[in-house]
Amino acid sequence: MADINKVLQINTNTSKIEKVYKVDSAKFFNDVTSDANGDIYISDCFDNKIYKISDGEIKVWLESDFLSMPMDYYAEKMKF
């Protein structure tokens, strides 16, 4: 679950928060999706960034003005 500058990792069996990922510089976390590897992607729609949670760390994965308020996205296996 994303909330402004935090992402909560919630155990769906117990409904308990297991971990909170906080990014002080985030402007507005919005959508959350995951890929086949279990990595989590979170859009910061007011800062044109997508963050990635992998191996217990949250980092900027993609940053570009081209994104222009990223939201409503999903992860898909690359096809060549």
C-alpha positions in Angstrom: 0.0 0.0 0.0 1.3 3.4 -0.9 0.6 6.6 1.1 2.2 9.9 0.0 5.9 9.1 0.9 5.6 5.6 2.4 5.0 2.1 1.2 3.6 -0.4 3.7 4.4 -4.1 3.4 1.3 -5.9 4.8 1.0 -9.6 5.5 -2.2 -10.6 3.9 -2.6 -13.6 6.2 -2.4 -11.6 9.5 -3.3 -8.1 8.2 -0.3 -6.7 10.1 2.3 -4.2 8.8 5.6 -6.0 8.4 7.7 -3.2 7.1 7.5 0.5 6.2 9.5 1.9 3.4 9.8 5.7 3.7 11.2 8.2 1.1 11.4 11.7 2.6 12.0 13.3 -0.8 8.9 11.6 -2.4 6.1 13.9 -3.4 3.1 11.6 -3.9 3.3 7.9 -4.1 0.4 6.6 -6.1 0.2 3.2 -7.9 1.9 0.0 -6.9 2.6 -3.1 -9.1 4.9 -6.1 -9.0 6.7 -8.2 -11.5 7.2 -12.0 -11.8 10.4 -11.8 -9.6 8.4 -10.2 -6.7 10.0 -6.8 -7.1 7.6 -3.9 -6.3 7.3 -0.7 -8.4 5.7 2.5 -7.0 5.0 5.6 -9.0 5.7 9.1 -7.6 3.2 10.9 -9.9 4.2 14.4 -8.8 7.9 13.9 -9.2 8.1 11.9 -12.5 9.8 8.9 -10.9 9.2 5.2 -10.4 10.7 3.5 -7.4 11.6 -0.1 -7.1 11.6 -2.3 -3.9 14.0 -5.2 -4.3 16.0 -7.2 -1.7 14.4 -5.1 1.0 15.5 -1.7 -0.3 13.7 1.1 -2.1 15.5 3.1 -4.8 14.6 5.2 -7.8 14.3 2.8 -10.8 13.3 5.3 -13.5 13.3 9.1 -13.5 12.3 11.2 -16.5 10.2 14.3 -17.4 8.9 12.1 -20.2 6.9 10.2 -17.6 4.7 13.2 -16.8 2.8 12.1 -13.8 3.1 8.3 -14.0 0.1 6.3 -12.9 -2.1 3.3 -13.9 0.7 1.1 -15.0 1.6 -2.6 -14.7 4.7 -4.8 -15.1 4.9 -7.2 -18.0 7.6 -9.6 -19.1 9.6 -8.0 -21.9 8.8 -9.4 -25.4 11.4 -9.4 -28.2 
